[in-house]
Amino acid sequence: QVQLVESGGGLVQPGGSLRLSCAASGTIFSINDMGWYRQAPGKQRELVATFTSGGNTNYVDSVKGRFTNFRDNAKNTVHLQMNSLKPEDPAVYYCNANVRSWNGVRNYWGQGTQVTVSS
């Protein structure tokens, strides 16, 4: 069984920084795409940043230049460094990955971590 576990959410003032981490565990042969989505109250879940299987990193326009997604393949982890946080960034942030395990390639979600931006 593959699990994704996030950590690092919390409360920060506007302009502040947070780092989210996501660790994949279980029987993992390889991880293809891995990244982050977020969902604010009353809104649809949206892609924030992801590493693609082709080695590219994609960001939603609203976070470009502020957020950095980086991955540690040896530890099956991905981190989202969030700088210059804005009032429109609060949401539950979810880790997502396409993982190849004994049962083929499947998509997995973490449980989510809350990010709150408030003065």
Disulfide bonds with the S-S distance in Angstrom:
Cys22-Cys95 2.03
